[in-house]
Amino acid sequence: MAVQAARKLREPVGDPEFGPWLAQASILIIDDEPGMRNFLMRTLGPRCKRIEEAADTDEATRKLDEHHFDVVILDNIMPGKNGVDWLAEQRAIGLFADAILITAFADLETAIQALRAGAADFVLKPFRSNQILNAVARCLDRVRLQRENYVLRYELRAASDHMLLRDRLIGESGAIRQVRETIARVAPLPTSVLLTGESGTGKEVAARSLHSLSERVDKPFVPVNCAAIPPDMIESELFGHVKGAFTGAEGSREGIFMHAQGGTLFLDEMGDLPLALQGKLLRVLEDRRVRPVGSEREVPVDLRFVFATNADLARAVEEGRFRADLYFRINVMQIHLPPLNERDHDVQELADLFMRKLSQQLGMPPVHLEEEARAALARYDWPGNVRELRNVIERTLILGRFPLEQLGASRSPQRGADESDGSLADLERRHILSVLRDSGGNREEAARRLGVSRKTIDRKCAAWNV
């Protein structure tokens, strides 16, 4: 109850007439007339989170270098440089905020120039307070919609486990209880967190837990799989770019860092981040500023970073595949997610949860798990961890029966301590190859069924000369 009450206090009250986002907005006013600046400050100041003013474009440029603004309100006719020309220059070096041009001259040519320079709206002087408030609200709604759509792309690319588990780490085993306790302690702090563990152990679910228990719960949670973005695109995806920064960059675009502004950025598969980008990420972590590709300006960002990997980053550092300085920078607080076969009887609870949720999602009746099926669940080693368990339950619903033969073929024998490693490796090999055969040799489909990445399947097959 206390957590819910705290969340309600943090939620923006919003203006019933001008939308809920005005209370969170950061606005810069640029006008050489003190009277106009005072009017805008009185109109917007009590309604928004942060407001700054500048008497000329030079002062405005300095303020843009120091702070992030959601909206810029800009007078066109000013001494020295007019607003349209200044806006065009700023767009070229990395201004992504929406701009509202205010002017006393309503000629068509000025309006066309303003749109070409990147103005989002055009307000004629003299204007009433509700006109400028409506213009700002339209900009904020548009920016919010663009960012939500962008973030949704990454939500849809993310693993489907979190759609069922969301911010819940299910289970009563000692191992998972310890993880929950650690998350509860670190979540309210600004500390970066490194989540480690095998593929499919629930690292994204843990990251969402950290976000939901933090002060940033009402801001975006953006999951990014570094291994899923082509190396030649990942810098632009993360940092954004300005128009003309590279071939095909026909317009400027904010990157993931900016779309996650104020919230939590979850970078999964950190071991696959290209070396060249590791240095740039280190700068972001140290300075909390990002420089879009082709931009001359570094943009301030306010983010909580959560990292994840199923690789041994310490070994990657020794082998020169991962920067030592970045490793020590992200490894401030490490939380290890235990594999499913070390979580006692959690497999039974998770199986029941997946059965209940997936049956609703698929519109199919639940399949009762007999004792033999539950015994197989308990015996199996689960090389794909929680994600593989979810796939087995979905397969059970589709078939209308528990696929005992598939788990039985890979059932763990009783083995002595001295032969444990070899038996487990052989078990993994037989299981993956069995799924690969069932998939007709389609590695992409086999990876989906196992709940691992395609890269993992390729690496295993290469090692086995398959």
N, C-alpha and C positions, 0 to 999 in steps of 0.2 A: 504493500500500500504506500509506503514511504517513497519507493522508487517511482511509482505511478504519479504520486503527488508532485515529486520533483520534476518529472517530465512535463507535467501540465504547466508548471511554472515557467519552464524553458520554452514552451511552445509560443510562437508569435501570436499575439492577440489579433493583429491585423486591423486594417481600417475597413469597416463594412462597406464603404463606398468605393474605395480605391484598391481593394484586394489585400491578401494576407502577406505579400512579399515586401511591401513598402517598409514595414517595421524592421526588416533584416537588411535593407538596402544601404549601400555606400555610394554617395553622390558627390560629384565635383561640379561647382558652379564657376564659370569663366565669363566675366563681364567687366568692362572698364568703368561702368557707372555704379557708384556706391549705392544709389537708391535702388537699382534693380537687384543688386546682390543682397541688400538687406531684405527686400520683399521676398526673394526666393528663399533666403535663409529662414525667415519667419514662417513662410508657408510650408517648407519641407522639413526644417530642423526638428520640430516636435514629433514628426511622423516617421522618421527614418533612423537607422542605427548610427550612421556616420555621415557627416556633411562637412565639406571643405569648400573654401572659396579662393579664387585667384583673380587678380585685377588685370592680368595680361597673360599672353601665351607663354612667355618665358617662365613665369611663376607656375603656371599650369603644368608645364613640362616637368619641372622639378617635383611637383606633387605626384605626378604619375609615376615617376621613378621611385618614389618612397612608399606609395600605397596602392592597393588594388581598389578600383572603383567599378561599380556595376553600371552606372549611368553618368554621362558627362553632359551638362547643359551649357551650351556654347553660344555666345553672342557672335554675330557675323561681322559687324562693322566695329572694328577696334583700331586704335593707333598702332602703326607698325605693320602687323600682319593680320589679314582678315581671318575669320573663323574657318571658312571653307578651305583656304590654302593650308592653314595649320592642321586641320583635321586630315587632309590628304597626306600630309607629311607624316603625321603620327600613325596613320594606318599602315604606311609603308615600313615603319620601323617597329611595329608591334603593339598597336592599340586595338584591343578587342572589345572594349566596353561599348555599349550602345550610346550614340550621340544624338542629342536633340538640339537642333539649330534654332535660335530665336533671332528674329530680324524684323525691322519695321518696313522692309521693302518686299512687296509681294510679286515681283516679276518672275516670269516663267524661267528665265535663264538662270537666276539664282537658285531656284528650286532644283533645276536639273543638275547644276554644279554641286549642290549639296548632296544629292543622291549619289552622284558619281564619286564624291569624296568619302562616302560611307555613312552619311547621316541616316538615322533610322526614322526620324520625325522632324517636322518643320512647323514651328509655332510663330504666328505673327504678333508683333507688338501693336497696340497694347493688348494684353490678355488678362483674364481673370485667374484666380488661384486654382479653380477647379479645372481649367484648361491644361495648365502645366502638370497638375496632379494626375489627370487622366493620361497625358502623354507619357509620364514616368511609369505609371501603372501598366500601360501597354508594352513599354520596353521591358519591364521586369517580367511580365507574363510571357513574352516572346522568348526572352533569355532562359527563363525557367523551363519552358517547354522544349527548347533546343537541347538543353543540358539533360533533361530527363530522358529524351529520346536517345541521346548519345549514350547515357549510362545504361539504358535498357538494352542496347546492343550487346554490351558486355555482360549484363545479367543473363541474357539468352544464351550467350556462348559458354557461360559458367556451367559447372557440373550440376546435374539435376538433384543431387542429394539435398542441397540446402532448401529446395522448394518444399521438401517434406519436413526436414529437421529445423530449418530456419536458424534461430539463435539458440537452439537447445542441444546440449550434449547429453544424449540419452545414456542411461546405465547407472548401476549402483556399485560397480566394481571399485576397488580401492584406487586403481590407476586413473579411472576417469573422474572420480570424485576429487582427486588431487589436482587434476587439470582444471576442473571447475573452480576450485578454491583459489588457485593461482590467478585465473582469469579475473575473478571477482576482486582480487587485491590490486591488480595492475590496471584494470579497465578505466578507473577514474583518473589515472595519471596520464601525462602527455608522452610518456616513454614509448619509443618504438619497440615492437615485439617481433621476434623471429620464431615462427612455428615450424617445427621439424617433425618428420615422421614419414612412414611409407605412403605411397599413393593410395588414396581412398580411405585414409584414417579419419577424415573429418576436419582438415585444416581450415577449409573455408567456413565451416560451421563454427569453429572456434573463433575465427576472425570476426564473424558476424556477432558472436557473443560479446567480444571485446567492444565492438561498436555500440551494441544495444545497451550496454551497461555504462557507457561513457557519457560525457557532457555533450557529445556530438551526435546523439541519437536522432535528433530532428534534422540533421544534415545528411548529404549523400554518403552511401557506402558504395564504393566502386571497385569491383573485383576485376583484376587483369591477369590473364595467364601469359607470362612473358614468352613461353615456348610456342604459343599459338599465333604470335604476330611475326610475320617475315622480318628477318634482320634488317632489310633495307627500308622497312616502314616503321620500325618500332620507335625511333627517335621522334619522328613526326607525330606518331600516335600519342606518345607520352607528353611531349613538349609543345606540340602545335607547330604551326608555320605561318609565315606571311606570304602574301601573293608574290609569285615569281621566285620563291626560295629554291625551287628545283623544277625540273621538267614535269609538267602536269599540275603544278600548284597554281591553278587559275584564280584562286581566291585565298584569303587568309582564313585560318581555322584555329580555334583554341584546342589545346591538347587535353589529355586525361587529367593532368595535374590541375588545370583550371576548372574542369568539369566537376572535380571532387572538392573544390574550394570549400573550406570550412568543415569538411567531413573526414571520412576515413578512406585511405587508398590502400587496397590489398593487392600486393604484388606477389603472385604465385609463381612457382618454378623459377626462383631467383638464380639458380645455378645455370640456367640457359640464357641469361642476359649477356649480350655481346660485351667483350672487354672494353671496347671504345665507349660504350654507353655507361659502363660501371663508373668511370671517372666523373661523368656528367651527373649521374645520380648522387654520387658522393657530395658534389658541390651543392646540389639541391638540399640534401640532408643537413649540411653544415650552414648554409646561408639562407635557407627557406626562400629561395628565389629561383625562377626558371627563365631560361632564355629560349623562346621559340626559334625554330630553324629559320635562318635568314634574318632574324630580328636584331636590332641594335640595343634593345631594351630588355632588361631583366625584370620580370613581373613577380612581385611578392606573392607567396602562397601561404595559406594557413591550413595545414594538413596533419592528420595523425597517420603514421605509416605502420602497416602491418605486413611483414614479409613471410614467405613460406617456401620450403624446399623439401624435396625427398632425396636430395643429393647430400653427400658428405662435403660440405663447403670447406672444412678445414683441410681435407685432402686436396680439394680443388685449388686451394691457396698454395699448397706445397708443390702442386704440379703446374702452377702458373696459369691456371684457367680462371681464377677468380682473384680479384685484388684484395690484398691483405688489409689495406686501410678501410675498404668498404666492408669487409667481413667483420672487423672489430667495431665498425660504426653501427652495423645493424644488429650485432649480437650483444646488445645491452641486456635484454631480457629474453631468454629462450624458454619456450614451452614445448615439450616433446609430446606428441600425440601417440599413444601406444597402439600397436597393431591389434586387430580384433582378437587374435588368438591368445592375447595376454590379458583379456578383459573378462575373465571368469565366465559368468552366465549372461553377460550383456547381449550376446548373440540372440538369445531367446526373446528378450524384451524388444530388441531392434526388429527382429523378424515379425513379431506381433504388430509393432507400430507400422512397418512397411506394408504388411498385409492389410491392415485397416485403412491406411491412407491411400494406397495404390488401388485398392478395390473401389474406393469412392471416385478416385481420379479416372479410372478406366471404365467405371460403370459396370463392374463385374462382381459376382458374389464372392465373398471370401472363401478360401480353401482351408478346411480344417487340417492342421498339422498333426498327424498321428505321432505316436511315441517313436516309431522307427525313423520318421522324418526329423523329429527333434534330436534324436540320438545322432543322426548324420550331421545335423547342424553343429552339434557339440564336438564331434570328432574331427570335422574338416578344419584344415589349417588356414583357410581364407587368405590366399596370397593377394587377392584384390581388395581385402578388408571390407569396410562397411559398404563401399560402392558395389563390390561384387555380391554381397548379401542382398542388397536392394535389387540387383539384376536377377538373382535367383528367385526372389519372391515375385517379381513381375513375370518371370517365365512360368512360375507356378500358376499364377492367375490366368495366363493365356492358355496354358495346357489343360487347366482344370484339375491338375494333380501335381504333387511334389515330384520334381525330376530326380528321384533317388539315385538312378543309375549314373547320373553325371557326377554327383558328389561321391558316390560309392567308388567310381573308377579312380578317384584321386584321394581316397580315404587314407588318413595317416596310419601307418602300421605302428605297433609297439616297437620302440627302438631304444637301444642303449645310448648312453651319453656320448660314447666315442664315435658313433655313426650318425649322430643327429644332423650334422651339417649336410652330409652327402645325401641322406634320405630326403631332406627338405628340398634340396636343389633338384633332385630327381622328380619329386612330387610336383614342383612348380613347372618343370619342363613338360611332364606328361599332361598336366592340366591345360597349359597354354596351347600345346600342340593339338589337344583334343578339341578345344574351342575353335582353334584355327581350322581344323578339318570340318567341324560343324558349320563353319562360316564359308565353306567352299574356297578356302584359301584367301579370302578377303581380309587383309590385315586391319583395315579401317573398322570393319564390322566386328572383328575379333576383339579389337581394343575397346570398342563400345561395350560389348558384352562383359568383358572382364573389368571394365571401369578403370582402365589405365590409358596412357597416351599412346598414340601410334608410334611415337619415337621409342617407347619402351619395347613394344613388340618387335620393331626393326632391330633394336640392339640385341634382344634375346635371340632372335633368329640368326643373326650374324654370328653370335657366339656359338650357336649350335650347328652352324653350317647348313641351315635349312633354306 
